[in-house]
């Protein structure tokens, strides 16, 4: 299957299925001499793993990372990094009833149309379980960026119609991990949690938004035409399961403004650094970073699996009724936060390395 690799210099290839033996990733192009703490990788995986709270799927997976190669005595060697996670708690029988059926809004039909065969157990390769390895690789990318002062912080900014309207830079993002929703506003987090629980009780699902803020990314990184930095971020984030929308900076709200309001005015600060008085551009202009914080929003649809009957068709084109079974998230955004951070990190470290090569 093509399309399993991402990146140009810092390149990852993932493999594995939701109900297979396990999942893995190969990272090629990681510089040598990078200190890697396996506990940091595991911490990010624990933020993504199932069963972590009452508002996510109750599948019990430790998601214990194993390093196979490329790291020696806690430091990257410059050779390919191999990592795997073994699956532990698959219940493939939960999917026997849909092995010949196309579930609404799932990848069942499209995989069947493309390949003529599909692994129906948990969605196989189309399962969001594949993102475990993106998070593992992204954790190493975040370490590289952190070493040069760049931070990446994601958080849940919306569930259904409950939304944080504040500017990302005005929020205390240190509070994000204080609640199971991963919302930095404690009061809104409680409302979001109750909405998710009520939705689950009805056998339904609901969508939401993850906002990501990147600080201290240097100016001058990105490409001017077909590899614009915002386009690369969009490509990365939109590759995440259930992601249906991406906007950077002012995004769609910017259409309500006049140019005289929207333009980010340049000035030089006391340290001689070029800054802008506003940041409607989201830290990127002309496809290249301008040194201001980069921020974007990613919209995630409601999970397609409902624990209630839905009509559909089978492989013979016959109309059927599908009963939702198994263990599924009523809302994906709390677990999507580390995935969004990982894809942002993989994109930014790749472009940062490309820029370093240009200077040689």
HUTAUR-V781842 format. One record per backbone hydrogen bond with DSSP energy under -0.5 kcal/mol. NH is the residue of the N-H (numbers start at 0). CO is the residue of the C=O. Records with the same first field share a line. If there is no record, write none. Layout:
# HUTAUR-V781842
NH: CO, CO
This chain:
# HUTAUR-V781842
5: 11
10: 8, 27
11: 5
12: 25
13: 3
14: 23
16: 21
17: 123
19: 16
22: 84
23: 14
24: 82
25: 12
26: 80
27: 10, 25
32: 75
33: 30
34: 32
35: 73
37: 35
39: 36
40: 36
41: 37
42: 38
43: 39
44: 40
45: 41
46: 42
47: 43, 44
48: 44
50: 56
51: 48
55: 52
60: 58
64: 62
65: 83
67: 65, 81
68: 81
71: 74
74: 71
75: 33
76: 69
80: 26
81: 68, 79
82: 24
83: 65
84: 22
86: 20
93: 90
94: 91
95: 92
97: 94
98: 95
100: 97
101: 312
102: 100
105: 102
110: 106
111: 107
112: 108
113: 109
114: 110
115: 110, 111
116: 110
119: 117
121: 119
122: 119
123: 120
125: 122
126: 123
129: 126
130: 127
131: 128
132: 129
133: 129
134: 130
135: 131
136: 132
137: 133
138: 134
139: 135
140: 136
141: 137
142: 138
143: 139
144: 140
145: 141
146: 142
147: 143, 144
148: 145
149: 144
150: 214
152: 212
154: 210
155: 181
156: 154, 208
157: 208
158: 161
159: 206
161: 158
162: 160
163: 156
164: 162
169: 166
170: 167
172: 170
174: 171
175: 172
177: 174
178: 175
181: 178
185: 183
188: 184
189: 185
190: 186
191: 187
192: 188
193: 189
194: 190
195: 191
196: 192
197: 193
198: 194
199: 195
200: 196
201: 197
202: 199
203: 198
205: 329
207: 299
208: 157
209: 297
210: 154
211: 295
212: 152
213: 293
214: 150
219: 288
220: 217
222: 226
227: 224
228: 286
231: 227
232: 228
233: 229
234: 230
235: 231
236: 232
237: 233
238: 234, 235
239: 236
242: 239
243: 241, 298
244: 298
246: 296
248: 294
249: 279
250: 247
252: 249
253: 249, 250
254: 251
255: 252
256: 253
260: 257
261: 257
262: 258
264: 262
266: 274
268: 266, 272
271: 268
274: 266
276: 264
281: 278
283: 280
284: 287
287: 284
288: 220
289: 282
290: 282
293: 213
294: 281
295: 211
296: 246
297: 209
298: 244
299: 207
300: 241
305: 303
306: 202
307: 305
309: 321
311: 319
312: 101
313: 317
314: 99
316: 313
319: 311
321: 309
322: 320
323: 321
327: 325
334: 331
335: 331
336: 332
339: 335
340: 336
341: 337
342: 338
343: 339
344: 340
345: 341
346: 342
347: 343
348: 344
349: 345
350: 346
351: 347
352: 348
353: 349
354: 350
355: 351
356: 352
357: 353
358: 354, 355
359: 355, 356
